[in-house]
Amino acid sequence: MSEIEIRDDRAAGRLEALGDGEVVGHIEYFVLEAPGRALVPVHTIVEPAHEGKGIAGSLARELYAIAEREGIAVAPLCPYVVKWAERHPAEAPAADPELSTAAMEWLRAHPGRF
């Protein structure tokens, strides 16, 4: 497989990893607007044939890089991104607990979204 390209499809709420022109993994997320702006990853999925190649980690790293460029936080609800952030604290600053609570409330209020 060639190099992985990562693209942000903000309208669809997906950060996608592409290899050889096909989506090989993605993070589903939403943008929380209040009490403060944050990216909220909900699911990380890598196609079985591409597992173990660092794709999920690359997606998580890029999500945090996007947030840093935009000057907003990441409030992860996805278990994979939570664990990744714990292992990479220099790249993944912890979200304010108020943001995490608001993200959970948003998700509960929109059960069909994810």
Phi and psi restraints in degrees (value plus and minus 20) as a CYANA .aco file:
   2 SER   PHI     -96.5   -56.5
   2 SER   PSI    -198.9  -158.9
   3 GLU   PHI     -79.2   -39.2
   3 GLU   PSI     128.2   168.2
   4 ILE   PHI    -103.8   -63.8
   4 ILE   PSI     113.0   153.0
   5 GLU   PHI    -127.9   -87.9
   5 GLU   PSI     118.6   158.6
   6 ILE   PHI    -135.8   -95.8
   6 ILE   PSI     111.3   151.3
   7 ARG   PHI    -150.7  -110.7
   7 ARG   PSI     126.1   166.1
   8 ASP   PHI    -120.4   -80.4
   8 ASP   PSI      96.0   136.0
   9 ASP   PHI    -124.2   -84.2
   9 ASP   PSI      59.7    99.7
  10 ARG   PHI     -78.4   -38.4
  10 ARG   PSI     -59.9   -19.9
  11 ALA   PHI     -80.9   -40.9
  11 ALA   PSI     -55.7   -15.7
  12 ALA   PHI    -111.0   -71.0
  12 ALA   PSI     -29.1    10.9
  13 GLY   PHI      47.9    87.9
  13 GLY   PSI      21.8    61.8
  14 ARG   PHI    -156.3  -116.3
  14 ARG   PSI     111.6   151.6
  15 LEU   PHI    -123.3   -83.3
  15 LEU   PSI      96.4   136.4
  16 GLU   PHI    -131.7   -91.7
  16 GLU   PSI     121.0   161.0
  17 ALA   PHI    -123.2   -83.2
  17 ALA   PSI     105.1   145.1
  18 LEU   PHI    -135.3   -95.3
  18 LEU   PSI     115.7   155.7
  19 GLY   PHI    -155.0  -115.0
  19 GLY   PSI     107.9   147.9
  20 ASP   PHI      32.8    72.8
  20 ASP   PSI      18.6    58.6
  21 GLY   PHI      59.5    99.5
  21 GLY   PSI     -16.3    23.7
  22 GLU   PHI    -142.4  -102.4
  22 GLU   PSI     131.8   171.8
  23 VAL   PHI     -94.4   -54.4
  23 VAL   PSI     100.2   140.2
  24 VAL   PHI    -128.4   -88.4
  24 VAL   PSI     -27.5    12.5
  25 GLY   PHI    -194.3  -154.3
  25 GLY   PSI     141.0   181.0
  26 HIS   PHI    -181.7  -141.7
  26 HIS   PSI     139.9   179.9
  27 ILE   PHI    -134.3   -94.3
  27 ILE   PSI     107.4   147.4
  28 GLU   PHI    -111.1   -71.1
  28 GLU   PSI     113.6   153.6
  29 TYR   PHI    -169.2  -129.2
  29 TYR   PSI     148.7   188.7
  30 PHE   PHI    -154.1  -114.1
  30 PHE   PSI     144.9   184.9
  31 VAL   PHI    -124.0   -84.0
  31 VAL   PSI      98.6   138.6
  32 LEU   PHI    -104.6   -64.6
  32 LEU   PSI     109.9   149.9
  33 GLU   PHI    -118.9   -78.9
  33 GLU   PSI     -44.3    -4.3
  34 ALA   PHI    -167.7  -127.7
  34 ALA   PSI     123.0   163.0
  35 PRO   PHI    -100.7   -60.7
  35 PRO   PSI     -32.1     7.9
  36 GLY   PHI    -172.9  -132.9
  36 GLY   PSI     139.1   179.1
  37 ARG   PHI     -96.5   -56.5
  37 ARG   PSI     115.7   155.7
  38 ALA   PHI    -175.4  -135.4
  38 ALA   PSI     130.8   170.8
  39 LEU   PHI    -109.1   -69.1
  39 LEU   PSI     114.3   154.3
  40 VAL   PHI    -144.1  -104.1
  40 VAL   PSI      76.8   116.8
  41 PRO   PHI     -94.0   -54.0
  41 PRO   PSI     115.5   155.5
  42 VAL   PHI    -132.2   -92.2
  42 VAL   PSI     -60.9   -20.9
  43 HIS   PHI    -158.9  -118.9
  43 HIS   PSI     122.1   162.1
  44 THR   PHI    -140.0  -100.0
  44 THR   PSI     106.7   146.7
  45 ILE   PHI    -151.5  -111.5
  45 ILE   PSI     111.2   151.2
  46 VAL   PHI    -143.7  -103.7
  46 VAL   PSI     112.7   152.7
  47 GLU   PHI     -79.3   -39.3
  47 GLU   PSI     118.0   158.0
  48 PRO   PHI     -70.0   -30.0
  48 PRO   PSI     -59.3   -19.3
  49 ALA   PHI     -87.8   -47.8
  49 ALA   PSI     -31.5     8.5
  50 HIS   PHI    -137.2   -97.2
  50 HIS   PSI     -12.8    27.2
  51 GLU   PHI     -86.6   -46.6
  51 GLU   PSI     132.8   172.8
  52 GLY   PHI      59.1    99.1
  52 GLY   PSI      -8.1    31.9
  53 LYS   PHI    -128.9   -88.9
  53 LYS   PSI     -12.6    27.4
  54 GLY   PHI      63.1   103.1
  54 GLY   PSI      -8.5    31.5
  55 ILE   PHI     -87.0   -47.0
  55 ILE   PSI     -65.5   -25.5
  56 ALA   PHI     -80.9   -40.9
  56 ALA   PSI     -62.0   -22.0
  57 GLY   PHI     -83.9   -43.9
  57 GLY   PSI     -59.6   -19.6
  58 SER   PHI     -83.8   -43.8
  58 SER   PSI     -59.3   -19.3
  59 LEU   PHI     -84.2   -44.2
  59 LEU   PSI     -65.8   -25.8
  60 ALA   PHI     -82.0   -42.0
  60 ALA   PSI     -64.1   -24.1
  61 ARG   PHI     -80.5   -40.5
  61 ARG   PSI     -63.3   -23.3
  62 GLU   PHI     -88.3   -48.3
  62 GLU   PSI     -56.1   -16.1
  63 LEU   PHI     -79.5   -39.5
  63 LEU   PSI     -66.3   -26.3
  64 TYR   PHI     -86.4   -46.4
  64 TYR   PSI     -54.7   -14.7
  65 ALA   PHI     -86.8   -46.8
  65 ALA   PSI     -60.3   -20.3
  66 ILE   PHI     -81.2   -41.2
  66 ILE   PSI     -66.9   -26.9
  67 ALA   PHI     -79.8   -39.8
  67 ALA   PSI     -62.1   -22.1
  68 GLU   PHI     -83.4   -43.4
  68 GLU   PSI     -64.0   -24.0
  69 ARG   PHI     -82.1   -42.1
  69 ARG   PSI     -54.1   -14.1
  70 GLU   PHI    -107.3   -67.3
  70 GLU   PSI     -26.6    13.4
  71 GLY   PHI      50.5    90.5
  71 GLY   PSI      12.8    52.8
  72 ILE   PHI    -145.5  -105.5
  72 ILE   PSI     151.1   191.1
  73 ALA   PHI    -112.2   -72.2
  73 ALA   PSI     148.8   188.8
  74 VAL   PHI    -137.6   -97.6
  74 VAL   PSI     108.6   148.6
  75 ALA   PHI    -138.5   -98.5
  75 ALA   PSI      64.4   104.4
  76 PRO   PHI     -92.0   -52.0
  76 PRO   PSI     113.1   153.1
  77 LEU   PHI    -130.7   -90.7
  77 LEU   PSI     -37.2     2.8
  78 CYS   PHI     -92.0   -52.0
  78 CYS   PSI     105.1   145.1
  79 PRO   PHI     -76.7   -36.7
  79 PRO   PSI     -57.5   -17.5
  80 TYR   PHI     -84.0   -44.0
  80 TYR   PSI     -67.2   -27.2
  81 VAL   PHI     -85.9   -45.9
  81 VAL   PSI     -56.2   -16.2
  82 VAL   PHI     -78.3   -38.3
  82 VAL   PSI     -68.9   -28.9
  83 LYS   PHI     -85.9   -45.9
  83 LYS   PSI     -60.7   -20.7
  84 TRP   PHI     -80.6   -40.6
  84 TRP   PSI     -64.7   -24.7
  85 ALA   PHI     -82.4   -42.4
  85 ALA   PSI     -58.3   -18.3
  86 GLU   PHI     -83.1   -43.1
  86 GLU   PSI     -54.4   -14.4
  87 ARG   PHI    -103.0   -63.0
  87 ARG   PSI     -34.5     5.5
  88 HIS   PHI    -151.9  -111.9
  88 HIS   PSI      39.4    79.4
  89 PRO   PHI     -82.6   -42.6
  89 PRO   PSI     -46.2    -6.2
  90 ALA   PHI     -90.2   -50.2
  90 ALA   PSI     -47.4    -7.4
  91 GLU   PHI    -119.0   -79.0
  91 GLU   PSI     -36.3     3.7
  92 ALA   PHI    -150.8  -110.8
  92 ALA   PSI      59.7    99.7
  93 PRO   PHI     -81.8   -41.8
  93 PRO   PSI     122.8   162.8
  94 ALA   PHI     -85.9   -45.9
  94 ALA   PSI     122.2   162.2
  95 ALA   PHI    -100.5   -60.5
  95 ALA   PSI     131.5   171.5
  96 ASP   PHI     -79.2   -39.2
  96 ASP   PSI     113.4   153.4
  97 PRO   PHI     -74.8   -34.8
  97 PRO   PSI     -51.0   -11.0
  98 GLU   PHI     -83.7   -43.7
  98 GLU   PSI     -57.5   -17.5
  99 LEU   PHI     -86.4   -46.4
  99 LEU   PSI     -62.9   -22.9
 100 SER   PHI     -82.6   -42.6
 100 SER   PSI     -61.6   -21.6
 101 THR   PHI     -84.2   -44.2
 101 THR   PSI     -64.3   -24.3
 102 ALA   PHI     -83.7   -43.7
 102 ALA   PSI     -57.2   -17.2
 103 ALA   PHI     -84.3   -44.3
 103 ALA   PSI     -63.4   -23.4
 104 MET   PHI     -82.7   -42.7
 104 MET   PSI     -61.6   -21.6
 105 GLU   PHI     -83.9   -43.9
 105 GLU   PSI     -60.3   -20.3
 106 TRP   PHI     -82.3   -42.3
 106 TRP   PSI     -65.0   -25.0
 107 LEU   PHI     -82.8   -42.8
 107 LEU   PSI     -61.5   -21.5
 108 ARG   PHI     -84.2   -44.2
 108 ARG   PSI     -53.9   -13.9
 109 ALA   PHI     -97.3   -57.3
 109 ALA   PSI     -33.2     6.8
 110 HIS   PHI    -148.4  -108.4
 110 HIS   PSI      43.0    83.0
 111 PRO   PHI     -83.5   -43.5
 111 PRO   PSI     -47.0    -7.0
 112 GLY   PHI    -105.5   -65.5
 112 GLY   PSI     -25.2    14.8
 113 ARG   PHI     -91.9   -51.9
 113 ARG   PSI     -55.3   -15.3
